[in-house]
Amino acid sequence: MKIGFVNCRTMPWGVMQVLNDLLIKALRKNWPEAQIQLFTLISEEKQLHIPIPWSPEKSYTIPIIQALPNWLAKLFLYFKKRKVKILSSIFDYRNLIVFYPLFMKILSRKIKKRKPNEIQISSFAIAKNIDPIGVPTSLYLHSPMQYIRSHYEEYLGKFHWWKKWLFKKIVPKLRKRDQSYTKFDTIISNSHYTQKLAKQIYGFSSTVHYPTISDQYRYMGISQAPKPYFVCVGRLVSFVRECEIIIKLFNELKLPLLMIGSGPDEEKLKNIAGETIIFTGRMQDGLAETIKESSGLINLTKESFGIGTAEALLMGVPVLGFEEGASAELIDQNSGILVADKSLPTLKKAMHEFMSRTRDRKKISENIRHKLKNNK
């Protein structure tokens, strides 16, 4: 059984957790005949190794086929890891946005050439838009293409000069093309929020299955005496994830904050951070324990689901979140606070209220377990 998996970018963090879960399910269902290949725009690795479910000490190796030519992918990854003036801003994969239709055409040809019996798509942006090749195709939709829809203005503000002009010109064409890819045999959305958006934008119906959260967070336990620091976890970017406004908030309140992660705007964010803010980088070990012991997670992203939010809540950690998006599906009045806007006055008021409340961390954990169980 040859199965072609398709995802947008094969990089660490939340989306990879979902992809790994889908890969393991396919491996379990089709063993030992499973022959899995992964197709993606760009990847940090040439292969993906996933544990064999019934023999965790062994792993199954999945070859990764990229849309980008290998030499070009290496250039983008080189300048992603090593910040070089001017060149790193040129070889930034976010600059590839206007070329996504072309790369999806290239990726579609590579998929067709390898003749899979089945295609499974895990898409948070562009992977949905591969050309059909006449085999059963399922779609797990993390979100519609945010940068041409809900986050369009934020991306537009990020670009300057010719990039801004080109982005404005190409977005209508990207939207039209994106809306033409709606024919799938099975469609699953990662939240009720995403399900509603998919219906509005593409006109198709889908079922909701929340992503599987790692057992590490389910069995980590609950801190009975949390420490007086807060955490913000994810890619360090000034827009979309709202790292800059979070740093400004904690600068004003002079509260301890751990910025956990790395990203293209890391140096800029470090330059505006006050003495109460610590940048840990991407934590390989101790991440769950660090979150568990914190006073709260700060996540102002307009989430399509929010794996980091769910992980924190499973350990009884309260969350300050943004009410637009899927965060409202996970956070209630007992487990955190949702803000309607991200202005500093609103956030300062919310933080004071957030810190003043006494919460039952065991109840927070029990409530989210119930929600996740009912949306499998």
SEMARTOR-19230 format. One record per residue (C-alpha): residue in three letters; x, y, z. Coordinates in nm, 2 decimals, decimal comma. Layout:
+------+--------+--------+--------+
| resn |     c1 |     c2 |     c3 |
+------+--------+--------+--------+
|  ala |      X |      Y |      Z |
...
+------+--------+--------+--------+
This chain:
+------+--------+--------+--------+
| resn |     c1 |     c2 |     c3 |
+------+--------+--------+--------+
|  met |   0,00 |   0,00 |   0,00 |
|  lys |   0,17 |   0,32 |  -0,12 |
|  ile |   0,05 |   0,62 |   0,07 |
|  gly |   0,15 |   0,97 |  -0,01 |
|  phe |   0,14 |   1,22 |   0,27 |
|  val |   0,14 |   1,59 |   0,19 |
|  asn |   0,21 |   1,88 |   0,43 |
|  cys |   0,31 |   2,24 |   0,40 |
|  arg |   0,65 |   2,26 |   0,57 |
|  thr |   0,82 |   1,99 |   0,76 |
|  met |   0,94 |   2,19 |   1,05 |
|  pro |   0,93 |   2,13 |   1,43 |
|  trp |   0,64 |   2,25 |   1,66 |
|  gly |   0,27 |   2,18 |   1,68 |
|  val |   0,18 |   2,09 |   1,32 |
|  met |   0,45 |   1,82 |   1,32 |
|  gln |   0,28 |   1,66 |   1,62 |
|  val |  -0,04 |   1,62 |   1,42 |
|  leu |   0,15 |   1,49 |   1,11 |
|  asn |   0,33 |   1,23 |   1,33 |
|  asp |   0,00 |   1,12 |   1,47 |
|  leu |  -0,15 |   1,08 |   1,12 |
|  leu |   0,15 |   0,89 |   1,00 |
|  ile |   0,14 |   0,65 |   1,30 |
|  lys |  -0,23 |   0,58 |   1,24 |
|  ala |  -0,16 |   0,50 |   0,87 |
|  leu |   0,13 |   0,28 |   0,97 |
|  arg |  -0,07 |   0,08 |   1,22 |
|  lys |  -0,36 |   0,04 |   0,97 |
|  asn |  -0,15 |  -0,08 |   0,67 |
|  trp |   0,13 |  -0,27 |   0,84 |
|  pro |   0,33 |  -0,45 |   0,71 |
|  glu |   0,24 |  -0,35 |   0,35 |
|  ala |   0,27 |   0,03 |   0,42 |
|  gln |   0,50 |   0,22 |   0,19 |
|  ile |   0,48 |   0,59 |   0,31 |
|  gln |   0,64 |   0,89 |   0,14 |
|  leu |   0,61 |   1,25 |   0,26 |
|  phe |   0,57 |   1,54 |   0,01 |
|  thr |   0,64 |   1,89 |   0,13 |
|  leu |   0,74 |   2,24 |   0,02 |
|  ile |   1,05 |   2,26 |   0,23 |
|  ser |   1,20 |   2,04 |   0,50 |
|  glu |   1,48 |   2,05 |   0,76 |
|  glu |   1,55 |   1,68 |   0,71 |
|  lys |   1,58 |   1,44 |   0,42 |
|  gln |   1,40 |   1,17 |   0,61 |
|  leu |   1,14 |   1,14 |   0,89 |
|  his |   1,18 |   0,87 |   1,16 |
|  ile |   0,86 |   0,77 |   1,35 |
|  pro |   0,84 |   0,50 |   1,62 |
|  ile |   0,67 |   0,17 |   1,53 |
|  pro |   0,36 |   0,17 |   1,76 |
|  trp |   0,40 |  -0,19 |   1,88 |
|  ser |   0,77 |  -0,17 |   1,89 |
|  pro |   0,87 |   0,18 |   2,01 |
|  glu |   1,24 |   0,09 |   2,03 |
|  lys |   1,23 |   0,06 |   1,65 |
|  ser |   1,15 |   0,33 |   1,40 |
|  tyr |   1,01 |   0,35 |   1,05 |
|  thr |   1,19 |   0,57 |   0,80 |
|  ile |   0,99 |   0,79 |   0,57 |
|  pro |   1,16 |   0,96 |   0,27 |
|  ile |   1,08 |   1,33 |   0,22 |
|  ile |   1,03 |   1,47 |  -0,13 |
|  gln |   1,05 |   1,85 |  -0,15 |
|  ala |   0,89 |   2,08 |  -0,40 |
|  leu |   1,20 |   2,30 |  -0,40 |
|  pro |   1,51 |   2,18 |  -0,57 |
|  asn |   1,75 |   2,04 |  -0,32 |
|  trp |   2,02 |   2,30 |  -0,38 |
|  leu |   1,76 |   2,58 |  -0,33 |
|  ala |   1,61 |   2,42 |  -0,02 |
|  lys |   1,96 |   2,40 |   0,13 |
|  leu |   2,01 |   2,77 |   0,07 |
|  phe |   1,69 |   2,87 |   0,25 |
|  leu |   1,77 |   2,64 |   0,54 |
|  tyr |   2,13 |   2,76 |   0,57 |
|  phe |   2,02 |   3,13 |   0,59 |
|  lys |   1,74 |   3,04 |   0,83 |
|  lys |   1,98 |   2,89 |   1,08 |
|  arg |   2,27 |   3,14 |   1,02 |
|  lys |   2,16 |   3,50 |   1,02 |
|  val |   2,35 |   3,68 |   0,75 |
|  lys |   2,28 |   4,04 |   0,68 |
|  ile |   2,07 |   4,10 |   0,37 |
|  leu |   2,10 |   3,74 |   0,25 |
|  ser |   1,89 |   3,60 |   0,53 |
|  ser |   1,61 |   3,84 |   0,45 |
|  ile |   1,63 |   3,74 |   0,08 |
|  phe |   1,64 |   3,36 |   0,15 |
|  asp |   1,35 |   3,37 |   0,39 |
|  tyr |   1,09 |   3,10 |   0,30 |
|  arg |   0,81 |   3,36 |   0,37 |
|  asn |   0,92 |   3,53 |   0,05 |
|  leu |   0,80 |   3,21 |  -0,14 |
|  ile |   0,44 |   3,30 |  -0,08 |
|  val |   0,38 |   3,44 |  -0,42 |
|  phe |   0,53 |   3,13 |  -0,58 |
|  tyr |   0,32 |   2,87 |  -0,39 |
|  pro |   0,10 |   2,79 |  -0,68 |
|  leu |   0,40 |   2,70 |  -0,89 |
|  phe |   0,56 |   2,49 |  -0,62 |
|  met |   0,23 |   2,30 |  -0,56 |
|  lys |   0,23 |   2,22 |  -0,93 |
|  ile |   0,58 |   2,09 |  -0,91 |
|  leu |   0,49 |   1,89 |  -0,60 |
|  ser |   0,18 |   1,75 |  -0,77 |
|  arg |   0,39 |   1,62 |  -1,06 |
|  lys |   0,63 |   1,45 |  -0,81 |
|  ile |   0,34 |   1,29 |  -0,63 |
|  lys |   0,19 |   1,16 |  -0,96 |
|  lys |   0,52 |   1,02 |  -1,07 |
|  arg |   0,55 |   0,80 |  -0,76 |
|  lys |   0,19 |   0,66 |  -0,81 |
|  pro |   0,06 |   0,63 |  -0,46 |
|  asn |  -0,26 |   0,43 |  -0,40 |
|  glu |  -0,39 |   0,69 |  -0,15 |
|  ile |  -0,31 |   1,05 |  -0,05 |
|  gln |  -0,35 |   1,20 |   0,30 |
|  ile |  -0,31 |   1,58 |   0,33 |
|  ser |  -0,22 |   1,75 |   0,65 |
|  ser |  -0,26 |   2,12 |   0,56 |
|  phe |  -0,24 |   2,45 |   0,75 |
|  ala |  -0,20 |   2,65 |   0,44 |
|  ile |  -0,11 |   2,54 |   0,09 |
|  ala |  -0,09 |   2,15 |   0,10 |
|  lys |  -0,46 |   2,14 |   0,03 |
|  asn |  -0,40 |   2,28 |  -0,32 |
|  ile |  -0,23 |   1,98 |  -0,49 |
|  asp |  -0,37 |   1,86 |  -0,82 |
|  pro |  -0,59 |   1,55 |  -0,79 |
|  ile |  -0,45 |   1,24 |  -0,94 |
|  gly |  -0,75 |   1,01 |  -0,93 |
|  val |  -0,68 |   0,82 |  -0,61 |
|  pro |  -0,87 |   0,83 |  -0,27 |
|  thr |  -0,76 |   1,16 |  -0,10 |
|  ser |  -0,83 |   1,27 |   0,25 |
|  leu |  -0,78 |   1,62 |   0,40 |
|  tyr |  -0,70 |   1,71 |   0,76 |
|  leu |  -0,74 |   2,09 |   0,76 |
|  his |  -0,56 |   2,29 |   1,03 |
|  ser |  -0,68 |   2,62 |   0,89 |
|  pro |  -0,75 |   2,79 |   0,55 |
|  met |  -0,47 |   3,00 |   0,40 |
|  gln |  -0,44 |   3,26 |   0,68 |
|  tyr |  -0,19 |   3,49 |   0,50 |
|  ile |  -0,44 |   3,56 |   0,22 |
|  arg |  -0,75 |   3,58 |   0,45 |
|  ser |  -0,77 |   3,63 |   0,83 |
|  his |  -0,40 |   3,75 |   0,85 |
|  tyr |  -0,39 |   3,93 |   0,52 |
|  glu |  -0,35 |   4,28 |   0,67 |
|  glu |  -0,08 |   4,17 |   0,91 |
|  tyr |   0,13 |   4,02 |   0,62 |
|  leu |   0,07 |   4,32 |   0,40 |
|  gly |   0,20 |   4,54 |   0,68 |
|  lys |   0,51 |   4,32 |   0,70 |
|  phe |   0,61 |   4,37 |   0,34 |
|  his |   0,76 |   4,68 |   0,19 |
|  trp |   0,82 |   4,83 |  -0,15 |
|  trp |   0,80 |   4,58 |  -0,44 |
|  lys |   0,72 |   4,29 |  -0,21 |
|  lys |   0,41 |   4,47 |  -0,09 |
|  trp |   0,30 |   4,56 |  -0,44 |
|  leu |   0,35 |   4,21 |  -0,56 |
|  phe |   0,17 |   4,06 |  -0,26 |
|  lys |  -0,14 |   4,28 |  -0,32 |
|  lys |  -0,14 |   4,18 |  -0,69 |
|  ile |  -0,10 |   3,81 |  -0,63 |
|  val |  -0,34 |   3,76 |  -0,34 |
|  pro |  -0,67 |   3,77 |  -0,54 |
|  lys |  -0,53 |   3,50 |  -0,77 |
|  leu |  -0,42 |   3,29 |  -0,47 |
|  arg |  -0,76 |   3,32 |  -0,32 |
|  lys |  -0,93 |   3,22 |  -0,65 |
|  arg |  -0,70 |   2,92 |  -0,69 |
|  asp |  -0,74 |   2,82 |  -0,33 |
|  gln |  -1,12 |   2,81 |  -0,35 |
|  ser |  -1,11 |   2,58 |  -0,66 |
|  tyr |  -0,96 |   2,29 |  -0,46 |
|  thr |  -1,26 |   2,14 |  -0,28 |
|  lys |  -1,29 |   1,78 |  -0,40 |
|  phe |  -1,18 |   1,54 |  -0,13 |
|  asp |  -1,31 |   1,20 |  -0,03 |
|  thr |  -1,28 |   1,27 |   0,34 |
|  ile |  -1,25 |   1,61 |   0,51 |
|  ile |  -1,17 |   1,66 |   0,88 |
|  ser |  -1,12 |   2,00 |   1,05 |
|  asn |  -0,91 |   2,04 |   1,36 |
|  ser |  -1,17 |   2,26 |   1,54 |
|  his |  -1,52 |   2,38 |   1,52 |
|  tyr |  -1,38 |   2,72 |   1,43 |
|  thr |  -1,19 |   2,58 |   1,13 |
|  gln |  -1,50 |   2,38 |   1,03 |
|  lys |  -1,70 |   2,69 |   1,02 |
|  leu |  -1,44 |   2,88 |   0,81 |
|  ala |  -1,41 |   2,59 |   0,57 |
|  lys |  -1,78 |   2,59 |   0,51 |
|  gln |  -1,78 |   2,97 |   0,46 |
|  ile |  -1,48 |   2,98 |   0,23 |
|  tyr |  -1,49 |   2,65 |   0,04 |
|  gly |  -1,85 |   2,54 |   0,08 |
|  phe |  -1,76 |   2,19 |   0,20 |
|  ser |  -1,87 |   2,01 |   0,51 |
|  ser |  -1,63 |   1,84 |   0,74 |
|  thr |  -1,62 |   1,66 |   1,07 |
|  val |  -1,42 |   1,78 |   1,37 |
|  his |  -1,14 |   1,58 |   1,53 |
|  tyr |  -0,92 |   1,77 |   1,77 |
|  pro |  -0,55 |   1,69 |   1,73 |
|  thr |  -0,41 |   1,42 |   1,96 |
|  ile |  -0,21 |   1,57 |   2,24 |
|  ser |   0,11 |   1,40 |   2,35 |
|  asp |   0,07 |   1,17 |   2,65 |
|  gln |   0,36 |   1,36 |   2,81 |
|  tyr |   0,12 |   1,64 |   2,89 |
|  arg |  -0,16 |   1,41 |   2,99 |
|  tyr |   0,05 |   1,24 |   3,26 |
|  met |   0,29 |   1,52 |   3,36 |
|  gly |   0,08 |   1,59 |   3,67 |
|  ile |  -0,02 |   1,92 |   3,83 |
|  ser |   0,19 |   2,17 |   4,02 |
|  gln |   0,05 |   2,24 |   4,36 |
|  ala |   0,28 |   2,54 |   4,41 |
|  pro |   0,34 |   2,71 |   4,08 |
|  lys |   0,63 |   2,95 |   4,05 |
|  pro |   0,59 |   3,33 |   3,98 |
|  tyr |   0,67 |   3,34 |   3,62 |
|  phe |   0,47 |   3,32 |   3,30 |
|  val |   0,55 |   3,15 |   2,97 |
|  cys |   0,50 |   3,23 |   2,60 |
|  val |   0,58 |   2,93 |   2,37 |
|  gly |   0,62 |   2,92 |   1,99 |
|  arg |   0,79 |   3,07 |   1,70 |
|  leu |   0,94 |   3,42 |   1,77 |
|  val |   0,77 |   3,65 |   1,52 |
|  ser |   0,65 |   4,00 |   1,56 |
|  phe |   0,32 |   3,95 |   1,39 |
|  val |   0,05 |   3,67 |   1,40 |
|  arg |   0,19 |   3,52 |   1,72 |
|  glu |   0,19 |   3,87 |   1,88 |
|  cys |   0,53 |   3,83 |   2,05 |
|  glu |   0,60 |   4,20 |   2,04 |
|  ile |   0,29 |   4,31 |   2,22 |
|  ile |   0,34 |   4,04 |   2,48 |
|  ile |   0,69 |   4,16 |   2,55 |
|  lys |   0,57 |   4,52 |   2,57 |
|  leu |   0,30 |   4,41 |   2,82 |
|  phe |   0,55 |   4,24 |   3,05 |
|  asn |   0,79 |   4,53 |   3,02 |
|  glu |   0,52 |   4,76 |   3,15 |
|  leu |   0,41 |   4,52 |   3,43 |
|  lys |   0,77 |   4,42 |   3,51 |
|  leu |   0,66 |   4,06 |   3,54 |
|  pro |   0,89 |   3,76 |   3,48 |
|  leu |   0,83 |   3,60 |   3,14 |
|  leu |   1,00 |   3,31 |   2,96 |
|  met |   0,99 |   3,34 |   2,58 |
|  ile |   1,03 |   2,98 |   2,47 |
|  gly |   1,12 |   2,92 |   2,11 |
|  ser |   1,31 |   3,06 |   1,82 |
|  gly |   1,23 |   3,24 |   1,50 |
|  pro |   1,31 |   3,50 |   1,24 |
|  asp |   1,24 |   3,80 |   1,47 |
|  glu |   1,43 |   3,67 |   1,77 |
|  glu |   1,70 |   3,94 |   1,77 |
|  lys |   1,45 |   4,22 |   1,72 |
|  leu |   1,24 |   4,10 |   2,01 |
|  lys |   1,54 |   4,06 |   2,24 |
|  asn |   1,63 |   4,42 |   2,17 |
|  ile |   1,30 |   4,55 |   2,30 |
|  ala |   1,27 |   4,31 |   2,60 |
|  gly |   1,32 |   4,43 |   2,95 |
|  glu |   1,52 |   4,27 |   3,23 |
|  thr |   1,23 |   4,05 |   3,35 |
|  ile |   1,21 |   3,87 |   3,02 |
|  ile |   1,43 |   3,56 |   2,95 |
|  phe |   1,47 |   3,40 |   2,60 |
|  thr |   1,53 |   3,03 |   2,64 |
|  gly |   1,56 |   2,93 |   2,28 |
|  arg |   1,39 |   2,61 |   2,16 |
|  met |   1,37 |   2,38 |   2,46 |
|  gln |   1,45 |   2,02 |   2,38 |
|  asp |   1,43 |   1,89 |   2,74 |
|  gly |   1,22 |   2,01 |   3,03 |
|  leu |   0,96 |   2,20 |   2,83 |
|  ala |   0,65 |   2,04 |   2,98 |
|  glu |   0,79 |   2,07 |   3,33 |
|  thr |   0,87 |   2,44 |   3,28 |
|  ile |   0,52 |   2,51 |   3,16 |
|  lys |   0,36 |   2,30 |   3,44 |
|  glu |   0,55 |   2,51 |   3,71 |
|  ser |   0,45 |   2,84 |   3,56 |
|  ser |   0,18 |   3,08 |   3,68 |
|  gly |   0,02 |   3,08 |   3,33 |
|  leu |   0,06 |   3,06 |   2,96 |
|  ile |   0,02 |   3,37 |   2,74 |
|  asn |  -0,11 |   3,30 |   2,39 |
|  leu |  -0,26 |   3,59 |   2,19 |
|  thr |  -0,26 |   3,41 |   1,86 |
|  lys |  -0,58 |   3,38 |   1,66 |
|  glu |  -0,56 |   3,00 |   1,68 |
|  ser |  -0,72 |   2,75 |   1,45 |
|  phe |  -0,69 |   2,50 |   1,74 |
|  gly |  -0,41 |   2,57 |   1,98 |
|  ile |  -0,20 |   2,27 |   2,07 |
|  gly |   0,01 |   2,47 |   2,31 |
|  thr |  -0,30 |   2,59 |   2,49 |
|  ala |  -0,44 |   2,24 |   2,52 |
|  glu |  -0,10 |   2,11 |   2,65 |
|  ala |  -0,09 |   2,38 |   2,92 |
|  leu |  -0,45 |   2,32 |   3,03 |
|  leu |  -0,39 |   1,94 |   3,06 |
|  met |  -0,13 |   2,02 |   3,33 |
|  gly |  -0,38 |   2,26 |   3,50 |
|  val |  -0,20 |   2,58 |   3,38 |
|  pro |  -0,44 |   2,87 |   3,32 |
|  val |  -0,42 |   3,06 |   2,99 |
|  leu |  -0,46 |   3,42 |   2,88 |
|  gly |  -0,58 |   3,40 |   2,52 |
|  phe |  -0,75 |   3,58 |   2,24 |
|  glu |  -1,12 |   3,52 |   2,20 |
|  glu |  -1,13 |   3,51 |   1,82 |
|  gly |  -1,04 |   3,17 |   1,68 |
|  ala |  -1,06 |   2,83 |   1,85 |
|  ser |  -0,92 |   2,94 |   2,19 |
|  ala |  -1,27 |   2,99 |   2,31 |
|  glu |  -1,34 |   2,62 |   2,25 |
|  leu |  -1,07 |   2,53 |   2,50 |
|  ile |  -1,06 |   2,81 |   2,76 |
|  asp |  -1,35 |   2,89 |   2,99 |
|  gln |  -1,39 |   3,12 |   3,29 |
|  asn |  -1,24 |   2,87 |   3,52 |
|  ser |  -0,93 |   2,80 |   3,31 |
|  gly |  -0,83 |   3,15 |   3,20 |
|  ile |  -0,93 |   3,47 |   3,04 |
|  leu |  -1,00 |   3,56 |   2,68 |
|  val |  -0,94 |   3,92 |   2,56 |
|  ala |  -1,15 |   4,08 |   2,28 |
|  asp |  -0,86 |   4,31 |   2,16 |
|  lys |  -0,49 |   4,32 |   2,20 |
|  ser |  -0,44 |   4,69 |   2,30 |
|  leu |  -0,20 |   4,74 |   2,60 |
|  pro |  -0,48 |   4,89 |   2,82 |
|  thr |  -0,70 |   4,58 |   2,76 |
|  leu |  -0,41 |   4,34 |   2,82 |
|  lys |  -0,30 |   4,51 |   3,14 |
|  lys |  -0,65 |   4,50 |   3,28 |
|  ala |  -0,68 |   4,13 |   3,18 |
|  met |  -0,34 |   4,04 |   3,34 |
|  his |  -0,44 |   4,20 |   3,67 |
|  glu |  -0,76 |   4,00 |   3,67 |
|  phe |  -0,58 |   3,69 |   3,55 |
|  met |  -0,34 |   3,71 |   3,85 |
|  ser |  -0,60 |   3,79 |   4,10 |
|  arg |  -0,81 |   3,48 |   4,05 |
|  thr |  -0,76 |   3,16 |   4,25 |
|  arg |  -0,80 |   2,86 |   4,04 |
|  asp |  -0,84 |   2,48 |   4,09 |
|  arg |  -0,57 |   2,34 |   3,86 |
|  lys |  -0,71 |   1,99 |   3,90 |
|  lys |  -1,05 |   2,11 |   3,77 |
|  ile |  -0,88 |   2,29 |   3,48 |
|  ser |  -0,71 |   1,96 |   3,38 |
|  glu |  -1,03 |   1,76 |   3,42 |
|  asn |  -1,24 |   2,00 |   3,21 |
|  ile |  -1,00 |   2,00 |   2,91 |
|  arg |  -0,97 |   1,62 |   2,92 |
|  his |  -1,35 |   1,60 |   2,89 |
|  lys |  -1,35 |   1,85 |   2,59 |
|  leu |  -1,07 |   1,67 |   2,41 |
|  lys |  -1,23 |   1,33 |   2,46 |
|  asn |  -1,57 |   1,45 |   2,31 |
|  asn |  -1,40 |   1,57 |   1,99 |
|  lys |  -1,19 |   1,27 |   1,89 |
+------+--------+--------+--------+
